[in-house]
């Protein structure tokens, strides 16, 4: 974190790692479900049918958690604003058939 906040070549390495880690988090939350024991299984969500997830509060909560985690990473210099925006819009919102403000409103992002 310190290297990212100080800038320089190490900050670029930290942000690259942060971008990749965040991409995996986005893929995990959209492609897999996790049971109480922590086991991952392919998600039961059908992204071609928005009614299968539109009102699923548990799913929305997981998306919101990952979104907020990315915002925290941004604040710590662990991911660039452009990379965060690209991941949120391209990996989370697009998967749900949403864009920008529509996605924020759906998740009730403050």
C-alpha positions in Angstrom: 0.0 0.0 0.0 2.8 2.4 0.9 4.5 1.9 -2.5 1.2 2.6 -4.3 0.6 5.8 -2.3 4.2 7.1 -2.8 4.1 6.6 -6.6 6.9 5.6 -8.8 7.6 2.3 -10.7 6.5 0.1 -7.7 3.1 1.9 -7.7 2.5 0.7 -11.3 3.3 -2.9 -10.3 0.9 -2.6 -7.3 -1.8 -1.2 -9.5 -1.3 -3.9 -12.1 -1.6 -6.5 -9.4 -4.7 -4.7 -8.0 -6.3 -4.6 -11.4 -5.8 -8.3 -11.9 -7.0 -9.3 -8.4 -10.1 -7.1 -8.8 -10.9 -8.7 -12.1 -10.8 -12.1 -10.5 -13.1 -10.9 -7.7 -15.6 -9.6 -10.3 -15.5 -12.9 -12.2 -15.9 -14.9 -9.0 -18.9 -12.9 -7.8 -20.7 -13.2 -11.2 -19.7 -16.8 -12.1 -19.8 -18.7 -8.8 -21.9 -19.1 -5.7 -20.3 -19.9 -2.3 -21.9 -22.2 0.2 -21.7 -21.9 4.0 -18.6 -24.2 4.0 -16.9 -21.9 1.5 -17.1 -24.3 -1.5 -17.5 -22.6 -4.8 -20.0 -23.9 -7.4 -21.1 -22.5 -10.7 -23.6 -19.8 -10.3 -27.3 -20.6 -10.7 -27.9 -17.1 -12.1 -29.2 -17.0 -15.7 -27.9 -13.7 -17.1 -30.0 -14.1 -20.2 -33.1 -13.8 -17.9 -32.9 -10.7 -15.8 -35.9 -11.9 -13.7 -33.6 -14.6 -12.3 -31.5 -12.1 -10.5 -33.3 -8.7 -10.7 -34.8 -9.0 -7.2 -32.2 -11.3 -5.7 -31.0 -9.3 -2.7 -28.3 -11.8 -1.8 -26.8 -11.5 -5.3 -27.1 -7.7 -5.2 -25.4 -7.6 -1.9 -22.5 -9.6 -3.2 -22.1 -7.3 -6.2 -22.3 -4.2 -4.0 -19.6 -5.7 -1.7 -17.2 -6.2 -4.6 -18.0 -2.8 -6.0 -17.3 -1.1 -2.6 -14.2 -3.2 -2.2 -12.9 -1.8 -5.5 -13.7 1.8 -4.3 -11.6 1.0 -1.2 -8.8 -0.3 -3.4 -8.9 2.9 -5.4 -8.7 5.0 -2.2 -5.6 3.1 -1.2 -4.0 3.5 -4.6 -4.2 -0.2 -5.3 -6.2 0.2 -8.6 -6.5 3.1 -11.0 -9.8 4.9 -11.5 -9.9 3.8 -15.1 -9.2 0.2 -14.3 -11.9 0.2 -11.6 -14.4 1.8 -13.9 -13.6 -0.7 -16.7 -14.0 -3.6 -14.3 -17.3 -2.4 -12.7 -18.9 -1.5 -16.1 -17.4 -4.3 -18.1 -17.4 -7.2 -15.7 -20.3 -6.4 -13.3 -22.8 -4.0 -14.8 -22.6 -5.4 -18.4 -23.1 -9.0 -17.1 -26.4 -7.8 -15.5 -27.4 -5.9 -18.6 -27.0 -2.5 -16.9 -24.9 0.6 -17.5 -23.4 3.3 -15.2 -26.1 5.1 -13.2 -28.7 2.4 -13.8 -26.3 -0.1 -12.2 -25.6 2.2 -9.3 -29.3 2.8 -8.7 -30.1 -0.9 -8.9 -27.5 -1.6 -6.2 -28.5 1.4 -4.2 -24.9 2.8 -4.2 -24.9 6.0 -2.2 
